[in-house]
Amino acid sequence: MTERELLYVKTIAEEKSISKAAQKLFLTQPSLSKCIQKIESDLGTKLFKRTNTGLLPTFAGERYYQIATDILKIYNDFEIEVCDINNLKKGKITIGFTANLATHLLPATLPPFKAAYPNIDVHIVEETSTGLEKALSSGKIDFAVMHTNPFYDPINDSNIVYHLLYRDHFILVTKKDHPLGRHAVEVPDSKHPRIDLTLFANEPFILVSRGQRIRQMSDAILQKANINPLIVLTTKSYETARRLACEGICVTLVPQQYVEIFTVAYSPAYYSIEDKYSPYWSVCVATQKNSYLSKAAQQFIKMLGEKCGCTTLES
C-alpha cells in the first residue's frame, strides 16, 4: 500500500463515485479506474460494488478504508510534528556532561535555552570524559560537553569530532605557607604567581584516580617536567585533593575552572605553571562525524558557545 493508493481508495469511498473522486484528485476517470483495478488485482478481492446510490465498499473495502484513514492521519500528524520539530516547537535532546562541567556550565546555559524553547525536552547524562566518548560512539547521546588534552587519546575514535570551546589551565595547589612558595614570581595578566614545577619533584602528591581525565592530564604535565611523583594518596574527587593540599598533607594539580566552583571552603596557595609543560586541557563539544544533529541540538550548542565567548566552534 502506497500513500497514493490509500488516498485513492479513501476518496472513492467518501465520494461514492469514480468520476467525483477523480475530479477531487485531479485525475482522469480512466486513470483512476485503472489504478483501482490494479489495487484489487494485487489484493485478489473487490473493494467496491456498484449500487443504485453509487459505489459502496465491500467488507474488504470497508477495512481498507478504515486502515487508509488511520494511516493517512498518522502520516499527516507526523508531517505536522516534523514541522514543529523543525521550528523548535517540540523535540528532545540528550546531552552528555562531565559532572563538574555540568556544575559549571548548565546553570548558565540550560535556563535561557528552556526559556526560549520550553517544549524541547533536555535529558542530561553525566559521565567521565571516557564514558561520554563511548556513549557518543554508541549513539546514546546527541553530543557531549567534555575535556580533551593534547597527550591522551583514550579510544582513538576517528568518528568523534571535538569542537573547541576554550582552554582551561591546570594550577599547582599547596598550603598557604609552603616553604617553596618563596620562589614564585608575579606574572602580568595571570591570576596566580608562577612557580617552577620542578621544585616540587620531591614533594608528596595527591592525585585523582587513574582513568579520570584530570589524572591523565596531571600525569602528562608531571612527565613533561621529568617528575616521577611520590603519590601518597589517590581520590576520585579533585576537591578532596585540593582541600588536603590546603591542609599541607601534600600538593596537587587541579584545573583553574574547578577551583572557582568551591570558592569559600579552604584557602590554599595557587601557582600557575610554565607553558612549556602544556598545563592545560580543552573544553570541547564532541559530536559524531557526519552524524545528524537536530536543530534543537544545534541551537543548544550555539547558546553554549555564546556563553563561553565562542561564536564559531573550531574543530
Solvent accessible surface area in square Angstrom, and as a share of the most:
residue,aa,sasa,rsa
1,M,128,0.57
2,T,74,0.43
3,E,91,0.41
4,R,141,0.51
5,E,30,0.14
6,L,6,0.03
7,L,75,0.37
8,Y,17,0.07
9,V,0,0.00
10,K,43,0.18
11,T,9,0.05
12,I,0,0.00
13,A,14,0.11
14,E,81,0.36
15,E,51,0.23
16,K,97,0.41
17,S,26,0.16
18,I,19,0.10
19,S,56,0.36
20,K,120,0.51
21,A,0,0.00
22,A,3,0.02
23,Q,143,0.64
24,K,122,0.52
25,L,30,0.15
26,F,190,0.79
27,L,56,0.28
28,T,88,0.51
29,Q,90,0.40
30,P,99,0.62
31,S,48,0.31
32,L,0,0.00
33,S,30,0.19
34,K,149,0.63
35,C,33,0.20
36,I,10,0.05
37,Q,114,0.51
38,K,123,0.52
39,I,8,0.04
40,E,19,0.09
41,S,85,0.55
42,D,98,0.51
43,L,82,0.41
44,G,67,0.65
45,T,59,0.35
46,K,132,0.56
47,L,1,0.01
48,F,19,0.08
49,K,107,0.45
50,R,198,0.72
51,T,54,0.31
52,N,164,0.84
53,T,108,0.63
54,G,24,0.23
55,L,14,0.07
56,L,54,0.27
57,P,29,0.18
58,T,30,0.18
59,F,159,0.66
60,A,34,0.27
61,G,0,0.00
62,E,78,0.35
63,R,112,0.41
64,Y,10,0.04
65,Y,64,0.25
66,Q,88,0.39
67,I,61,0.31
68,A,0,0.00
69,T,46,0.27
70,D,84,0.43
71,I,69,0.35
72,L,27,0.13
73,K,126,0.53
74,I,119,0.60
75,Y,95,0.36
76,N,74,0.38
77,D,60,0.31
78,F,115,0.48
79,E,89,0.40
80,I,96,0.49
81,E,68,0.31
82,V,51,0.29
83,C,69,0.41
84,D,37,0.19
85,I,58,0.29
86,N,67,0.34
87,N,86,0.44
88,L,30,0.15
89,K,121,0.51
90,K,80,0.34
91,G,22,0.21
92,K,123,0.52
93,I,1,0.00
94,T,22,0.13
95,I,0,0.00
96,G,0,0.00
97,F,0,0.00
98,T,13,0.07
99,A,55,0.42
100,N,44,0.23
101,L,0,0.00
102,A,5,0.04
103,T,73,0.43
104,H,60,0.27
105,L,12,0.06
106,L,24,0.12
107,P,90,0.57
108,A,48,0.37
109,T,0,0.00
110,L,47,0.23
111,P,76,0.48
112,P,44,0.28
113,F,0,0.00
114,K,68,0.29
115,A,85,0.66
116,A,58,0.45
117,Y,41,0.16
118,P,88,0.55
119,N,97,0.49
120,I,1,0.00
121,D,79,0.41
122,V,31,0.18
123,H,88,0.39
124,I,57,0.29
125,V,53,0.30
126,E,102,0.46
127,E,78,0.35
128,T,67,0.39
129,S,4,0.03
130,T,31,0.18
131,G,17,0.16
132,L,0,0.00
133,E,1,0.00
134,K,120,0.51
135,A,13,0.10
136,L,2,0.01
137,S,43,0.28
138,S,72,0.47
139,G,53,0.51
140,K,152,0.64
141,I,7,0.04
142,D,58,0.30
143,F,0,0.00
144,A,0,0.00
145,V,0,0.00
146,M,0,0.00
147,H,2,0.01
148,T,24,0.14
149,N,15,0.08
150,P,82,0.52
151,F,84,0.35
152,Y,87,0.33
153,D,87,0.45
154,P,33,0.21
155,I,53,0.27
156,N,118,0.61
157,D,36,0.19
158,S,89,0.57
159,N,86,0.44
160,I,12,0.06
161,V,36,0.21
162,Y,61,0.23
163,H,41,0.18
164,L,51,0.26
165,L,8,0.04
166,Y,47,0.18
167,R,138,0.50
168,D,9,0.04
169,H,82,0.36
170,F,1,0.01
171,I,6,0.03
172,L,0,0.00
173,V,0,0.00
174,T,0,0.00
175,K,66,0.28
176,K,135,0.57
177,D,110,0.57
178,H,21,0.09
179,P,83,0.52
180,L,31,0.15
181,G,18,0.17
182,R,176,0.64
183,H,83,0.37
184,A,25,0.20
185,V,91,0.52
186,E,145,0.65
187,V,36,0.21
188,P,117,0.74
189,D,157,0.81
190,S,40,0.26
191,K,147,0.62
192,H,31,0.14
193,P,33,0.21
194,R,72,0.26
195,I,3,0.02
196,D,57,0.29
197,L,0,0.00
198,T,55,0.32
199,L,68,0.34
200,F,0,0.00
201,A,38,0.30
202,N,142,0.73
203,E,44,0.20
204,P,39,0.25
205,F,0,0.00
206,I,0,0.00
207,L,2,0.01
208,V,6,0.04
209,S,30,0.19
210,R,178,0.65
211,G,47,0.45
212,Q,43,0.19
213,R,13,0.05
214,I,13,0.06
215,R,7,0.03
216,Q,25,0.11
217,M,0,0.00
218,S,2,0.01
219,D,43,0.22
220,A,14,0.11
221,I,0,0.00
222,L,2,0.01
223,Q,138,0.61
224,K,94,0.40
225,A,5,0.04
226,N,144,0.74
227,I,10,0.05
228,N,142,0.73
229,P,28,0.18
230,L,110,0.55
231,I,58,0.30
232,V,71,0.41
233,L,84,0.42
234,T,71,0.41
235,T,24,0.14
236,K,166,0.70
237,S,43,0.28
238,Y,11,0.04
239,E,15,0.07
240,T,56,0.33
241,A,1,0.01
242,R,2,0.01
243,R,74,0.27
244,L,41,0.21
245,A,0,0.00
246,C,22,0.13
247,E,108,0.49
248,G,35,0.34
249,I,100,0.51
250,C,6,0.04
251,V,2,0.01
252,T,2,0.01
253,L,4,0.02
254,V,1,0.00
255,P,0,0.00
256,Q,26,0.12
257,Q,16,0.07
258,Y,4,0.02
259,V,12,0.07
260,E,69,0.31
261,I,43,0.22
262,F,80,0.34
263,T,101,0.59
264,V,137,0.79
265,A,34,0.26
266,Y,96,0.36
267,S,67,0.43
268,P,6,0.04
269,A,13,0.10
270,Y,39,0.15
271,Y,14,0.05
272,S,17,0.11
273,I,5,0.02
274,E,51,0.23
275,D,94,0.49
276,K,129,0.54
277,Y,15,0.06
278,S,16,0.11
279,P,1,0.01
280,Y,39,0.15
281,W,3,0.01
282,S,15,0.10
283,V,0,0.00
284,C,5,0.03
285,V,1,0.00
286,A,0,0.00
287,T,10,0.06
288,Q,51,0.23
289,K,101,0.43
290,N,149,0.76
291,S,49,0.32
292,Y,177,0.67
293,L,36,0.18
294,S,26,0.17
295,K,102,0.43
296,A,6,0.05
297,A,1,0.00
298,Q,94,0.42
299,Q,44,0.19
300,F,0,0.00
301,I,17,0.08
302,K,113,0.48
303,M,26,0.12
304,L,0,0.00
305,G,1,0.01
306,E,91,0.41
307,K,111,0.47
308,C,31,0.18
309,G,68,0.66
310,C,21,0.13
311,T,124,0.72
312,T,105,0.61
313,L,45,0.22
314,E,111,0.50
315,S,110,0.71
